[in-house]
Every structure is written in C-alpha cells, then in structure tokens.
Amino acid sequence: MSRRSGILEFAVLGLLRESPMHGYELRKRLNTSLGVFRAFSYGTLYPCLKTLVTNGWLIEETGNSPEDTLAAPLTGRRAKIVYRLTAEGKEHFEELLSQTGPDAYEDETFAARFAFFGQTSRDVRMRVLEGRRSRLEERLEKMRASLARTRERLDDYTLELQRHGMESVEREVRWLNELIESERAGRDLKGSGSGGAAQQNTTSGSAGGLPRPGDTPGTDTPGETAT
C-alpha cells in the first residue's frame, strides 16, 4: 500500500469514527475539512472503502433512514450505501493514532495527522509536533547552507524563490513552537479531546492557531508578502 493510500484510509477511518456517512458525504468532508485530499476522486475513494470493508474495519448499510429504504423502489434510485466503523476498525484507527514515527510528521502525512489531534492523546501529539519541528529544522539548516554556497551564482528571481522557501519553513517552525508550548502548558486547542477532527481557525501564526482549511501548515496564502 502506498503512503498516499495509507493517508486516505487513515482519514476515512477518522471521519467515520465521528459518525456513519455515505460516499458523497465522505468525499465532501475530505475535501472541505482536510484540504490535502482535494485532488481525490470517487475513483480513488471507493476502492479505499472497499478495502476497508474487506479488512473488516467498515461495514456497509443500505439506506441511512427508513425513508431512503422506502423511496428506492418507488423512484428507481439505488438506496444510499452508508459506511459504519466496526469495533475492529475503531481499534485499528486508535493504533494508527498512537504511532509517532517519521510517517507521522513527513510532508505528505502531517496535515492529516494534525487534523485528528482532537482524537489523539497529549503525549502522542507532543512527540509528533516535536518530530515535525526537528525535521523542519534539519531542512532549514540544509537550505541555509545551500543558499550560502550558491548565492553568487543565482539570479535575483531564483534567489528570491529560495528565500521564500526558507521563510515558509521558518514560519512553520515558529507555529510549531507555539503549539508545543501550548501542549506543555496543558492548554488544549479548540476541538482537542472531542470526537471530531481538529477545528481549523483562519490564522496559523497566532498562539494555538490551526492551519487554514485546505492549507498545509506553514504554507502561504496567495498574495502574501514575505517580510
């Protein structure tokens, strides 16, 4: 299974832990709540759901209300298939939530993991945040060293692009520092400890701020000017 498929399975299990949903509702939640999945299509989601059902982590139920069941024969439409998390699926998701290795804080996976921090224990949140910060600090050091070596050979536009990349990483490191400080002080962010994915505010630089919907933490909004 590819890492990207694994992220999708993780997110689907996490959303269905909140409540059962049909495929369209799941895709909408993946797109709106977890912007990292905006490019996913039904052709990607439904094979994922089928795999989760085969593994025993989800079950399919026909119709989410008595009205749906009665209306299907009259209208000729197929009743909606609703996906529900099984006890085994919940146990598997909780096992995934407890993991704190590099896969939890790499670029492709961190945003999805962060979105479910509200269902994650404080000690695990701390290890993931600290791992992410360490990874970015290593990247920042390499970027600075590379820029120092090549500065004289770069034209102004390429140099500005390099600086922009460094500033984006620096902003995310500052954001992570604030989150880690909040965790150490015992302050839960909005949504932490609840059954749902972490709520997202409109700013990521303020203390306790969460990433903007559709953004990976530390990225810029269009038109933002570096200072």
N, C-alpha and C positions, 0 to 999 in steps of 0.2 A: 504494500500500500504506500502511495506517495505521501510526502509530508502534507501537501495541499489537501489531499483527500482526507487525511487524518484530522486536519483542522476543521474541515466541513463536518465530519462525523462528530467531533467534539462539540461544535456549536449547535448542531441539531439536537444532540442529547441534552445539552444545557437548556435550550429553549423548551424542549418537551418536558423537562423537569418542572417547569412552571405550570404548564397545562397542556392537555392534548390539543393538537392542531391538525388541520388538513394541509395538503401540499402547498396550495396557493398562499395560505396564511403563513406557513413556514418560510417560504421564499420571500414574502414581503418583510417579515421580521429580520431575516438575514440581510436584506438589502438596506433597511432603514435603521435598524439597531446596530448592526455590525457591518460598517461600510466596506470592510475588507472583502466581503462577498458580493459586491455589486456586479461583478462580471460573471457570476454563476448563473446558469440557465436551468430550466427544468430538466434538460438532458443530462445535467450533472447531478441535480438534487435527487431525482427519482432512483437512479442506480444506487446512490448512497443510502436512501431509505430502504431499498430492497435488501441491501447488505446488512443493515442494522436489524431488519426483521428476521433475516436468515440466521443471524447470530443470536437471536433470542432477546435482543435488547429493546425491541419495539414490538408492538402488536398492531394489527390493522383492524379498525372497526368501521363498519359501513353506516354512514349517517351519523351526524352529531346531535340529532334531535328526532323525536317521533314524527315531526312534520316532514323532515327530509325523507324518512323511510316511506311515508305515505305518498309523498308527492312524486317520487321517482317513477312508479308505474304509470301515473296519470300524464306526466309531461314527457315521458320517453327519455328523460335525462338519467344518467347514472348517478346513484347516490354518492355523495362525497365520501372518500376514504379518510378517516381520521386516524392519526398515529398517536399511540399512547406509550409512554415509557413503562417498561416492566420493572419488577424488583431487581432483576439481574442487570437491566440497563442502568438503573439508578446506582447500583453498586459499582458498575464499570465506570460511570461518569465520575463518581466520587474518587475512584482510584486515579483517574486521569487528572482530576483537580489537585491531587496530593503530590503530583510529580513536579520536581523543581530543577531538573537537569537543563542542559543547554536548549533542548527543544522547547522549553517553556518561555524563553526570552529572546529567541532569534527573531530577525525581522519579520519573517513570514508568520510566526506564531504568537508573538507577544500581544498584538492587539486583541486577538480572540481570547487569549488567556485573561487579559486585563478586563475584558467586558464581563467576565464571570467572577470577578473578585468578590462580588457581593455574596457568592456562594462558597468562597474559599476561606480557610482559616487564616488567622493573622500571621502565624509563623510561616506558613507557605507563601502568603503574599509578600512578606519581608524577603524571603530567600529569592523569589522571582524578581522583585524590584532591584535587589542588590546585584543579582546576576546580570540583569539588563544594564544597570549602570556600569558595572565592571566591563561588560562587553563594549559599551559605547565609549568609555574612557580609553580602552585599548585602541579602538578605531580612531578616536580623536588624536591620540598620540602619533599614530601612523600617518594620518592626514597632515598633521603639522610638519612632521619630518619630511614627507614627500614634497610639500609645498616649499619648504626651505631649500630643498635640493634643486627644484625645477623652476623656482620663481623667475629667474633671469631669462629662461627660455620660453616663457608663456606670454602670449599676447594679452592685452588688457581684458578681453572678454572671457578668455579661458581662466585667467587669474580670478576674475570676479565670480565665475561659476564655482571655482574651488573654495573661495571664501564663503560663498553662500552655503555650500555643503557643510563646511565646518561650523558655521553659525547655527544651522539647523540641528546638528548633533549637540552643540553646546546648549541650545535651548532645551533639548530633551533631557540632558543631564541635569540641568537646573530643576526641571519639572520633577524628575525622579528624586532629586534630593529633597524637595518639598514633600513628596508623597512618603518617602522613607521617614522623614522627621515626624510627619503626622502619625504614621504607624507606631513609631517608637513612643510617641506621647500618648498613645492609646486612643487617638481620635479616629473614629470610623467615618468614612466618607458617605455621602448620601447614597443609599442603596446597599451598603455593606451590611451583611448579616440578614438580608432579606432573601426571598426565594428567587428573585429575578436577576437579570444581568445588571451590571453597574449602570446607574443613571449617568447620562452624559451632559455636562454643562457646556456653555458656549465658549469658555476660555480654558486653555490648558496651562497657562503660565501662573495663575493665581494659586495661592496655597490651597491644597486639596482639590485643585481643578482636575476635571476629567477631559479626555480628548473630545474634540468636536465630532458630531456624528459624521461618519464617513472618512474621518482622518485617522492616519496612523500617528500615535503620539510623537510630537516633535516636528511634524511637517508644517509647512507654511500655508496660509490661505492665499488664494490668488490676489495679487496686487499688494501683498505685504512688503514693506520696505525694510531691508536689514538696517539695523542701527549699530 
